[in-house]
Amino acid sequence: MTPFVALIPARRASSRLANKVLADIGGKPMVVRVAERARASGALQVVVATDDDEIKSIVESHGHRALLTRADHVSGTDRLAEAAQLLGLADDAIVVNVQGDEPLIAPDLIAAVATLLDRRQDCEIATASHLLADAHDLFNPNVVKVALDARDTALYFSRATIPWARDAFARDRSMLPPGLPVHRHIGIYAYRVRFLRRFPHLEPAPLERFEALEQLRALWHGMRIAVHVTSATAAPGVDTAADLELVRTLFAHNG
């Protein structure tokens, strides 16, 4: 197995659901459930990177490691860059960013993006996707799509409908035409530490500002992103109170 470190950025602030990383999921805070999933992936280390003393204390009380990082980071990737520095990780070490609001994330998926990045030396980042089967998701701007090349390297990420089936959608947009290669992006990333050190100094891209997709900054600056295509659909994350109730229900049934 590829050696890697799983880092979990966790902030108390949330625009849609206050204190969500500490929300109870089956008797434990959500961020602790995420750390458990990351630990099951086979990561060499699992570390929560937070700007909040209480989150740090709670994570440590459940037997996981946590680092206190600055409160002024503008993105989770910036927070990971500081965490990698605090941990003294080598430039070629692989770090997987596991979001603190993904308590049902598959451990195998965490390991898969790390393995892919290790294999794809031509890429600075690895992420994941799965084929979409629902036309509603294709036209939903909250569902991020990714277009791939022949080697499953990302060409572009968008909230728009990509690729656009010109003739089929002129007739009917209620279903996907057979064979349309439309991929839903799964928001997990593996990085080499040297990229994390560089990222905070990259100028934000105009595409990134309009799409509100941070990964477009890497593409804008000529970097390559490998994509692990999985047959499994993404487990639901938690952005809203309704998401939280769904995750609690799924956890109660599946553990």
N, C-alpha and C positions, 0 to 999 in steps of 0.2 A: 504493500500500500504506500502511496505517496505520503511522505511526512508533511504535515501542515498544522497551522495554528488557527483555531476558530475564534474570531473576535466578534463580540456582540455589542454594538453601540446601543446605549439605552439612556434616553433623556426623560425627565419627568414631564416636561412641557409637551403638549400635543394639541393641535388646533381643533381636532374633532372629538377627542375623548380624553378627558383629563386623567392623569396618573395611570394611563392604560398599562404601562409595563408592570405595574404592581397589582393589577386586577387579579382577583382570585380565579384560578383554573384548577378545579378539582382539589382544592385545599392548599395550593401553593401559588405564589405570585407568578404571573405570566413570564417574566424574564427568567425565573428559575426553571420553568418548564422548557423554555428555549435552550437554556444551558444544558439541561438533561438530554435534549435531542442532539445537541452539538457533541456532547460527551459520547453518546452512542455512535457517532460517526467515525470514531477512531482517531480523532484529532490528538496531536501530541499535547496541546494545551487548549483549554477553553477559558477565555477571559472576557468578562463584561467590562466595557469601557463606558463610564458614566460621568456626568458632571454633578451628581447628587450624592451627598453623604449618606442619606437614608437608603437609597438604592444599593450603594456599595455595602452598607452594613447588612442589609437583608440578604443580598446575594451570598455574602461570606457566611452568614448564619446558617445557610443551607448547604455549606460545604463546597462552594464554588469560589473561584478567584475573581476579584474585581479590582479595577484601577480607577483612580479619580483623575479625570482629565479636565481641561479648561472648559469654561462655560460659554466661550465666545466662538466656538466652531460654527461655521455656516452650513456644514454638511456632515453626515455620518462618516464619509470618506476622510474628511479632515481629522475627525476624532480618531479614526483608525490609524492615521499616520502618526499622531502623537502617541497612541498606545504602542505601536510597533517600536517607536523610539524608546519609550519607557521600558519596554521589555528587552531592548538590546538585540532585536532580531537582525540577522544578516540580510544583505541586499537581495540575495537569491532565495530567501525563505518565502514560502507560500502562505498567504493569509486568506482565509475565507470569511467574508462579511456575512454574518447570519443576523438578520434583523430581529430586534428585540420584541417585535409584535407578531412573530411567526411560531406560535407554540406547537403547531402540528407539523412543522417542516420535517420531511423525510430525512433521516440520518444518511441514507444512501446517496441522496442528492447532494448533500454537503460534501461528501467524499468524492463524488463524481466530478464536480467542477474543479476541485483541487487536482485530481488525476489528469483531467483534460488540460489544464494549464501547464502541468509538468510535461505533458507530451507535446504540446504546441509551443515550441520555443520561439515561433514567429509571432506570438501574440503576447500582449501585456496583461490581458484580462481574460477570464473565462466566466461565462454565465450559463443560463439554461432557458429552454423553451419547450413547449409542446404544441402539437397541431391543434388548431381550433376546429370544432365541429358545429358550433352554434352561430348562426348569422347575427343574433342579437349581440354577442360578444364582439364580433368583427366590427360592428358599427358603434360600439360603446367606447367613447373617448377615455373612460377610466380603465379600459383594458389596453395595455400597451402591447403593440405588435412589433415583431422584428422580422426583417427580410434577410435571407441567408444566401451565401454563394454556394458553389459546388462542394466546398470543404466545410460547410457549416460555420463559416465566419460571418459575423454580422455585417451587412451592408448598410442598414439604417434601422433605427428604432422610431416608432411614431405612435401617437394616439389616434392618428388617422387610419383609414382602412387601406392597409397595404398587404399584399399587392391588390390592385383594383382589377377585377374581372370585367373588362370593358363591355363585351357583348352580353355576357350572362346577366350582369347587373342592370343593363339597359332594359332587359326583359322582366327581371324579377330579383328583388333583394331580400326575399323572405327565407332563402336557403342558400347554402354555399354550393357552387358548382363542383362536381366531382373532380378531385385531383388538385384543387386550388391549394398551393403551398403557403397557407397562412398560419403563422406561428404566434402563440401568445408568449410574451416574455415573462419569465419567472424571475423575480427580483432577488437573486442571490449572486454574489460575485466572488471570484477568487482573484487575488492580486499577488504579484511579486512585490516584496517590500520596497525595492528600488522605485517601482511605480508610485507607491504610496508616498514616498518621500518627494517625488516630483509633482504629484497631483495638486497640492495646495498652491503651487506657483504657476499653474496653467491658467491662462486667461479664459474666463467663461465664454462659451460660443454663442453666437446669435441664435442658432438652432436650439440650443439648450434653454435659452431664456423663453422662447416662444412655446416650445413643447413641454417645458418644465420636466426635462429628463436629463439628469446629470451625466449619464453615460455618453451622451452626444458630445460632451467636451472631449472625451478621449478620441472619438472618431474624427472630430473636427481638427484635432492636432496630429492626425495621421497614424494613430495607434490602432491596433487590431484587437478584436474581441472574438474569441472562440466561443461557440455555443454548443452546449450539451443538449441534444434533443432527446427528451424522455417520452416514453409512451404514457406515463402517468400524468394526470392533471394536477395542477398546483393545489396544495392544501390551502384553505382560506386563512388569510391573515386577519388582523384586527385593526380596523380604522374607526369603526363606529360602534355604538351600543348594540346595534342589531348584529354586527359581526361578532361581538363578544358573546352574545347569547348563543349564536350558532356554534361557535367554537366550544363553549361550555357543554352544549348538548352533544356535540361530536365526541368530546373527550369523555363525557359520562358513559357513552355507549361503547367507545373503542379503547379508552385508556391510553 
